[in-house]
Amino acid sequence: MESDQFTLQEANDLVPWLEETFQRLTGLRDEIAGLRSRAGGEAVDPDQGELEALERGLDDGFQEILDRGIIVRNIASGLVDFPSQREGREVYLCWIGGEERIDFWHETDQGFAHRQPL
């Protein structure tokens, strides 16, 4: 991969890893929310060490995606963009959790609503 741009094959090769990563991050978010909601109903603070460890895991997972050059648009839905080239210009290959492969792209100044089939 050159200068943080992906071919369609390179991006598609990361889809299974992204699915796993977003499932893990969703689990961490749910655990954090559960700890906070339990503490909110009582006069007891959540275990600060446990909360910090979960938050650190969430941050680390998010950073791991970014470190690969992938742009995260929405963690909850697993929406990401992969910088790529199409007809000599920079575009984004677009993927959202649950899709088996990348089938859409959009211009860099547009978003999910303007996805076009590859």
C-alpha positions as CSV (number, residue, x, y, z in Angstrom):
1,M,0.0,0.0,0.0
2,E,1.4,3.3,-1.0
3,S,0.9,6.6,0.8
4,D,-2.2,5.4,2.7
5,Q,-4.2,4.6,-0.4
6,F,-5.8,1.2,-0.8
7,T,-6.6,-0.9,-3.9
8,L,-10.0,-2.6,-3.8
9,Q,-8.3,-5.9,-3.0
10,E,-6.2,-4.5,-0.1
11,A,-9.3,-2.9,1.4
12,N,-11.4,-6.1,0.9
13,D,-8.7,-8.1,2.6
14,L,-9.2,-6.0,5.7
15,V,-13.0,-6.5,5.9
16,P,-12.9,-9.7,8.1
17,W,-10.4,-8.0,10.5
18,L,-12.7,-4.9,10.6
19,E,-15.7,-7.0,11.4
20,E,-13.9,-8.6,14.3
21,T,-12.5,-5.3,15.5
22,F,-15.8,-3.5,15.5
23,Q,-17.5,-6.4,17.3
24,R,-14.8,-6.2,20.0
25,L,-15.2,-2.4,20.2
26,T,-19.0,-2.7,20.4
27,G,-18.5,-5.1,23.3
28,L,-16.2,-2.7,25.1
29,R,-18.6,0.2,24.6
30,D,-21.5,-2.0,26.0
31,E,-19.4,-2.9,29.0
32,I,-18.5,0.8,29.7
33,A,-22.2,1.8,29.3
34,G,-23.2,-1.0,31.7
35,L,-20.7,0.1,34.3
36,R,-21.8,3.7,34.1
37,S,-25.5,3.0,34.2
38,R,-25.2,0.7,37.2
39,A,-23.2,3.4,39.0
40,G,-25.7,6.1,37.9
41,G,-28.5,4.4,39.8
42,E,-26.5,4.0,43.0
43,A,-24.4,6.2,45.2
44,V,-21.4,4.1,44.2
45,D,-18.8,4.9,41.6
46,P,-17.9,2.2,39.1
47,D,-14.6,0.5,39.6
48,Q,-12.4,3.3,38.2
49,G,-9.6,0.8,37.3
50,E,-11.9,-1.4,35.4
51,L,-13.6,1.6,33.6
52,E,-10.2,3.0,32.7
53,A,-9.0,-0.4,31.3
54,L,-12.1,-0.7,29.2
55,E,-11.8,2.8,27.9
56,R,-8.1,2.2,27.1
57,G,-9.1,-0.9,25.2
58,L,-11.7,1.1,23.2
59,D,-9.1,3.8,22.4
60,D,-6.5,1.3,21.4
61,G,-8.8,-0.5,19.1
62,F,-9.9,2.7,17.4
63,Q,-6.3,3.8,17.0
64,E,-5.4,0.4,15.5
65,I,-7.9,1.1,12.7
66,L,-6.6,4.6,12.2
67,D,-3.0,3.4,12.1
68,R,-3.8,1.3,9.1
69,G,-4.9,4.4,7.2
70,I,-8.6,3.7,7.4
71,I,-11.0,6.6,8.1
72,V,-13.6,5.7,10.8
73,R,-16.9,7.5,10.2
74,N,-19.1,5.7,12.8
75,I,-17.9,3.1,15.3
76,A,-21.4,1.9,16.2
77,S,-22.3,0.9,12.6
78,G,-18.7,0.1,11.6
79,L,-18.8,2.8,8.8
80,V,-15.3,3.4,7.3
81,D,-13.7,4.9,4.2
82,F,-10.6,3.7,2.5
83,P,-8.7,6.3,0.6
84,S,-8.2,5.1,-3.0
85,Q,-7.8,6.1,-6.6
86,R,-10.5,5.9,-9.3
87,E,-10.0,7.3,-12.8
88,G,-6.9,9.2,-11.7
89,R,-8.5,11.0,-8.7
90,E,-8.7,10.3,-5.0
91,V,-12.0,8.8,-3.8
92,Y,-13.1,6.7,-0.9
93,L,-14.0,3.1,-1.0
94,C,-16.9,2.8,1.5
95,W,-17.8,-0.1,3.8
96,I,-20.2,-0.5,6.6
97,G,-20.4,-3.4,9.1
98,G,-22.4,-6.3,7.8
99,E,-21.4,-6.0,4.2
100,E,-19.4,-9.0,3.0
101,R,-17.1,-6.9,0.8
102,I,-16.6,-3.4,-0.5
103,D,-19.1,-2.7,-3.3
104,F,-19.4,1.1,-3.1
105,W,-17.3,4.3,-3.4
106,H,-17.9,8.0,-3.1
107,E,-16.2,11.3,-3.7
108,T,-14.0,12.7,-0.9
109,D,-16.3,15.6,-0.4
110,Q,-19.4,13.5,-0.1
111,G,-20.5,10.8,2.3
112,F,-22.5,7.6,2.8
113,A,-25.6,9.0,1.2
114,H,-23.8,9.5,-2.1
115,R,-22.3,6.0,-2.3
116,Q,-22.1,4.7,-5.9
117,P,-21.7,1.0,-6.9
118,L,-18.2,0.0,-8.1
